[in-house]
Amino acid sequence: MAQADCDGIDRPVVFAGLDWDSNSFHNGIASFILKNGYGCSTESIPGSTIPLLSGMARGDIDITMEMWIPNVQEAWDKAEADGDVAEIGVSYPDATQAWYVPKYLVEGDDAKAPDLKSVSDLPKYAELFADPEEPGKGRFYNCILGWGCEVFNTKKLQAYGLLDSFTNFRPGTGGALAGAIESAILRKRPIVFYYWGPTWVLGKVGDQIVQLEEPAYDKAIWDKLASTPVEEVDESFEATEYPTIKVSIAVNTDFESEAPTIVEFLKKYRLDAATVSKALAYMQDESATADEAAQWWMANNEDIWTKWVPADVAESVKSALSSS
């Protein structure tokens, strides 16, 4: 029989309700398994990364399913050094950010830009990506105005010397950027753009796009670019591709001691960015909640998640899935 006493935890297990869909999807999977396989009740506290990390350090939160440690390194290091939090697993090892073009532009007999392989090739094809509002230049679709990625891409455009041939187009919302990408690919139009994953956009069009090559990630170059104000960056600077980020599963250390069986499950939990992107695309296409997407994914991928838990727990969870 499955563990029915929630590993001795006599209160709800509390998840960090971080404010993006991929975290909600992971929470949905882990919560369903804890409820139906381990006899737990669960809750989540909504918020953003730093406040919820502080909450986990205090013990208000037990589990964070998407801890982007490099993005909050200073705060994480302090909480870890104080003995309040621990990294126990990997939610997915390959969160990505990159510049992309559609495959149909660069592959096949009728490709319009067969030699477009890297960012350094872009000036030759500026006319192909013509900006309707600034004739003579191509349009680069940057990240959303005001986001950190928008600033970093702007620095890259300056360092790569691309602003002579491309406009730096910054959409005002995530929906506007996603819509432009989806529309261009649906109509097989030229577009060069930045995007990140896992996201529903990469879940829908990931097999139809190609990442442009950039100089290999170099931490020293990256750190210099990151620390330099955008108005001071010019072509004398070097730039590199984005690093691939490992997204971790983290817990409060008291919870780690109190619930070793649950922690063992979380240590085995592991997906990849492409899988999460597909789930987010399902949420988008079906207007599904994160919990519905989690159950849809689990129902179709028993061979993966059943390896994270003992056989009796897996059977209880499968039974709950079949009746939900």
C-alpha positions as CSV (number, residue, x, y, z in Angstrom):
1,M,0.0,0.0,0.0
2,A,1.1,3.6,-0.7
3,Q,2.4,5.7,2.1
4,A,-0.7,7.1,3.7
5,D,0.6,9.3,6.5
6,C,2.5,11.9,4.4
7,D,5.8,10.8,5.7
8,G,4.7,11.8,9.2
9,I,4.0,15.4,8.3
10,D,0.7,16.4,10.1
11,R,0.1,19.6,8.2
12,P,-0.2,20.6,4.5
13,V,3.0,20.5,2.5
14,V,3.5,24.0,1.2
15,F,4.8,24.7,-2.3
16,A,6.2,28.0,-3.6
17,G,3.5,29.4,-6.0
18,L,5.9,31.2,-8.2
19,D,4.2,33.4,-10.8
20,W,4.9,31.6,-14.1
21,D,3.2,28.6,-15.7
22,S,6.1,26.1,-15.8
23,N,6.5,26.3,-12.0
24,S,2.7,25.8,-11.7
25,F,2.9,22.7,-14.0
26,H,5.7,21.2,-11.8
27,N,3.7,22.0,-8.7
28,G,0.7,20.3,-10.2
29,I,2.6,17.0,-10.8
30,A,4.3,17.0,-7.4
31,S,1.1,17.9,-5.6
32,F,-0.9,15.2,-7.3
33,I,1.7,12.6,-6.5
34,L,2.0,13.7,-2.8
35,K,-1.8,13.8,-2.4
36,N,-2.6,10.5,-4.1
37,G,0.6,8.5,-3.4
38,Y,1.7,9.7,0.0
39,G,-1.5,10.8,1.6
40,C,-0.5,14.5,1.9
41,S,-2.6,17.6,1.7
42,T,-0.8,20.5,-0.1
43,E,-1.0,24.2,-0.4
44,S,0.9,26.9,-2.3
45,I,1.8,30.4,-1.4
46,P,1.8,32.8,-4.4
47,G,4.5,35.3,-5.1
48,S,7.8,36.0,-6.8
49,T,11.2,34.5,-6.4
50,I,13.0,36.5,-3.7
51,P,10.0,36.8,-1.3
52,L,9.3,33.1,-1.6
53,L,12.9,32.2,-1.2
54,S,12.8,34.2,2.1
55,G,9.7,32.3,3.0
56,M,11.3,29.0,2.4
57,A,14.3,30.0,4.5
58,R,11.9,30.9,7.4
59,G,10.1,27.6,7.0
60,D,6.8,29.0,5.7
61,I,7.4,27.1,2.4
62,D,8.6,23.6,2.2
63,I,9.3,23.0,-1.5
64,T,10.3,25.2,-4.5
65,M,10.0,23.2,-7.7
66,E,11.7,25.8,-9.9
67,M,14.6,27.5,-8.1
68,W,16.6,29.5,-10.6
69,I,19.6,29.8,-8.4
70,P,21.9,31.8,-10.8
71,N,19.3,34.5,-11.0
72,V,19.2,35.0,-7.2
73,Q,22.7,33.8,-6.4
74,E,23.5,36.2,-3.6
75,A,20.2,35.6,-1.7
76,W,20.5,31.8,-2.3
77,D,24.1,31.7,-1.0
78,K,23.1,33.5,2.2
79,A,20.1,31.2,2.9
80,E,22.2,28.1,2.1
81,A,25.1,29.3,4.2
82,D,22.7,29.9,7.1
83,G,21.6,26.3,6.8
84,D,18.0,27.2,5.9
85,V,17.6,25.8,2.4
86,A,19.0,23.0,0.3
87,E,19.2,22.1,-3.3
88,I,18.0,18.5,-3.6
89,G,17.2,17.9,-7.2
90,V,16.9,19.1,-10.8
91,S,13.5,20.2,-12.2
92,Y,15.1,20.4,-15.6
93,P,18.7,20.9,-16.6
94,D,18.4,22.9,-19.8
95,A,16.5,26.2,-19.5
96,T,17.5,28.1,-22.6
97,Q,17.6,31.6,-24.1
98,A,18.7,32.3,-27.7
99,W,18.1,34.1,-31.0
100,Y,16.1,32.1,-33.6
101,V,15.0,32.1,-37.2
102,P,12.5,29.8,-38.9
103,K,13.9,26.6,-40.4
104,Y,12.2,27.3,-43.8
105,L,14.5,30.3,-44.2
106,V,17.8,28.4,-43.9
107,E,17.0,24.8,-44.8
108,G,15.6,23.2,-48.0
109,D,15.9,23.8,-51.7
110,D,13.9,27.0,-51.6
111,A,15.5,28.5,-48.5
112,K,15.9,32.3,-48.8
113,A,18.9,32.4,-46.5
114,P,20.8,29.1,-46.8
115,D,24.0,30.7,-45.5
116,L,22.5,32.3,-42.4
117,K,24.0,30.4,-39.5
118,S,25.2,32.9,-37.0
119,V,24.6,36.3,-35.6
120,S,27.5,37.6,-37.7
121,D,25.7,36.6,-40.9
122,L,22.6,38.8,-40.1
123,P,23.8,42.0,-41.8
124,K,23.8,40.2,-45.1
125,Y,20.2,39.4,-44.7
126,A,18.8,42.6,-43.2
127,E,16.6,43.2,-46.3
128,L,15.0,39.8,-45.8
129,F,13.8,40.8,-42.3
130,A,12.7,44.3,-43.5
131,D,11.3,46.5,-40.8
132,P,8.1,48.0,-42.2
133,E,8.6,51.1,-40.1
134,E,12.2,51.8,-41.0
135,P,13.0,51.0,-44.6
136,G,16.6,49.8,-45.2
137,K,16.9,48.0,-42.0
138,G,15.9,44.6,-40.7
139,R,13.8,44.1,-37.6
140,F,15.1,42.1,-34.6
141,Y,12.3,41.1,-32.2
142,N,13.8,41.6,-28.8
143,C,12.5,40.5,-25.4
144,I,9.6,42.4,-23.7
145,L,10.3,46.1,-23.0
146,G,11.6,46.5,-19.5
147,W,12.6,42.9,-18.9
148,G,16.2,42.0,-18.0
149,C,16.5,40.0,-21.2
150,E,15.5,43.1,-23.3
151,V,18.4,45.0,-21.8
152,F,20.9,42.2,-22.3
153,N,19.8,41.7,-25.9
154,T,20.2,45.4,-26.5
155,K,23.8,45.1,-25.3
156,K,24.3,42.2,-27.6
157,L,23.0,44.0,-30.6
158,Q,25.4,46.9,-29.8
159,A,28.4,44.5,-29.2
160,Y,27.7,42.6,-32.4
161,G,27.5,45.8,-34.4
162,L,24.0,45.0,-35.6
163,L,22.2,48.3,-35.0
164,D,23.5,49.7,-38.3
165,S,21.5,47.1,-40.2
166,F,18.7,46.1,-37.7
167,T,16.1,48.0,-35.6
168,N,15.8,46.9,-32.0
169,F,12.1,46.2,-31.8
170,R,10.9,45.7,-28.3
171,P,7.3,44.4,-27.9
172,G,5.3,45.9,-25.1
173,T,3.9,42.6,-23.9
174,G,4.7,38.9,-23.9
175,G,1.5,38.3,-25.9
176,A,2.6,40.7,-28.6
177,L,6.0,38.9,-29.0
178,A,4.4,35.4,-29.0
179,G,1.8,36.5,-31.5
180,A,4.3,38.0,-33.9
181,I,6.4,34.8,-33.8
182,E,3.4,32.4,-34.2
183,S,1.9,34.5,-37.0
184,A,5.2,34.8,-39.0
185,I,5.8,31.0,-38.8
186,L,2.2,30.2,-39.6
187,R,2.5,32.3,-42.8
188,K,6.1,31.3,-43.5
189,R,7.3,34.9,-43.3
190,P,10.9,35.9,-42.3
191,I,11.5,36.7,-38.7
192,V,14.5,36.9,-36.4
193,F,13.7,36.9,-32.7
194,Y,14.8,36.2,-29.1
195,Y,12.9,33.7,-27.0
196,W,13.4,31.6,-23.9
197,G,12.3,28.1,-22.8
198,P,10.5,26.3,-21.5
199,T,7.5,28.3,-22.8
200,W,4.4,27.4,-24.8
201,V,5.8,29.2,-27.8
202,L,8.8,26.8,-28.0
203,G,6.4,24.0,-27.3
204,K,4.4,24.9,-30.4
205,V,7.2,26.0,-32.8
206,G,10.4,24.6,-31.4
207,D,10.7,22.0,-34.1
208,Q,10.3,24.7,-36.8
209,I,13.0,27.1,-35.7
210,V,16.8,27.1,-35.7
211,Q,19.0,28.8,-33.1
212,L,21.5,31.2,-34.5
213,E,25.1,30.5,-33.5
214,E,26.9,33.0,-31.2
215,P,30.4,32.9,-29.6
216,A,30.4,30.1,-26.9
217,Y,29.4,31.2,-23.4
218,D,32.3,32.8,-21.6
219,K,31.6,33.8,-18.0
220,A,34.1,36.6,-17.9
221,I,32.8,38.2,-21.1
222,W,29.2,37.7,-19.8
223,D,29.9,39.2,-16.5
224,K,31.6,42.3,-18.1
225,L,28.6,42.8,-20.4
226,A,26.2,42.3,-17.6
227,S,27.9,44.9,-15.3
228,T,28.3,47.6,-18.0
229,P,25.5,50.1,-18.4
230,V,23.7,49.7,-21.7
231,E,24.6,53.2,-23.0
232,E,28.3,52.4,-22.5
233,V,28.3,49.2,-24.6
234,D,29.6,49.4,-28.2
235,E,31.4,47.3,-30.8
236,S,34.5,47.2,-28.8
237,F,32.8,44.8,-26.4
238,E,32.6,41.1,-26.8
239,A,29.3,39.2,-26.3
240,T,28.5,35.5,-25.9
241,E,25.6,33.1,-26.1
242,Y,23.3,32.8,-23.1
243,P,24.3,30.1,-20.6
244,T,22.1,27.0,-20.3
245,I,20.6,27.2,-16.8
246,K,20.0,24.2,-14.5
247,V,16.7,24.8,-12.7
248,S,16.7,23.2,-9.3
249,I,14.3,21.7,-6.8
250,A,14.9,23.2,-3.4
251,V,13.5,22.6,0.1
252,N,13.6,24.1,3.6
253,T,16.2,22.1,5.5
254,D,13.8,21.3,8.5
255,F,11.4,19.8,5.9
256,E,14.3,17.9,4.4
257,S,14.9,16.2,7.8
258,E,11.3,15.7,8.6
259,A,10.2,14.1,5.3
260,P,13.0,11.9,4.0
261,T,10.6,9.8,1.9
262,I,9.1,12.8,0.1
263,V,12.6,14.2,-0.4
264,E,13.7,11.0,-2.0
265,F,10.9,11.3,-4.5
266,L,11.9,14.9,-5.2
267,K,15.5,13.9,-5.7
268,K,14.4,11.5,-8.5
269,Y,12.0,14.0,-10.1
270,R,13.5,15.3,-13.4
271,L,12.1,16.5,-16.7
272,D,13.6,18.6,-19.6
273,A,12.8,21.9,-21.1
274,A,11.3,20.5,-24.3
275,T,8.8,18.3,-22.2
276,V,7.8,21.3,-20.1
277,S,7.3,23.5,-23.3
278,K,5.0,20.8,-24.8
279,A,2.9,20.9,-21.6
280,L,2.7,24.6,-21.7
281,A,1.6,24.5,-25.3
282,Y,-1.1,22.1,-24.2
283,M,-2.2,24.6,-21.6
284,Q,-2.3,27.3,-24.3
285,D,-4.1,25.3,-26.9
286,E,-6.7,23.7,-24.6
287,S,-7.1,26.6,-22.2
288,A,-6.1,24.1,-19.5
289,T,-5.0,24.9,-16.0
290,A,-1.6,23.9,-14.8
291,D,-3.2,21.1,-12.7
292,E,-5.1,19.8,-15.8
293,A,-1.9,19.9,-17.8
294,A,0.0,18.0,-15.1
295,Q,-2.6,15.3,-15.1
296,W,-2.7,15.1,-18.9
297,W,1.1,14.8,-19.0
298,M,1.1,12.1,-16.2
299,A,-1.6,10.1,-17.9
300,N,0.4,10.0,-21.1
301,N,3.9,9.5,-19.6
302,E,3.6,6.8,-16.9
303,D,7.0,5.4,-18.1
304,I,8.7,8.5,-16.8
305,W,7.1,9.5,-13.5
306,T,6.6,6.0,-12.2
307,K,10.4,5.7,-11.9
308,W,10.4,8.5,-9.4
309,V,8.4,6.7,-6.8
310,P,8.0,3.2,-5.2
311,A,5.7,0.7,-7.0
312,D,2.9,1.0,-4.5
313,V,2.9,4.8,-4.7
314,A,2.8,4.6,-8.5
315,E,-0.2,2.3,-8.4
316,S,-2.1,4.6,-6.1
317,V,-1.3,7.6,-8.3
318,K,-2.3,5.7,-11.4
319,S,-5.6,4.8,-9.8
320,A,-6.3,8.4,-9.0
321,L,-5.4,9.5,-12.5
322,S,-7.8,7.0,-14.1
323,S,-10.7,8.3,-11.9
324,S,-9.9,12.0,-12.3
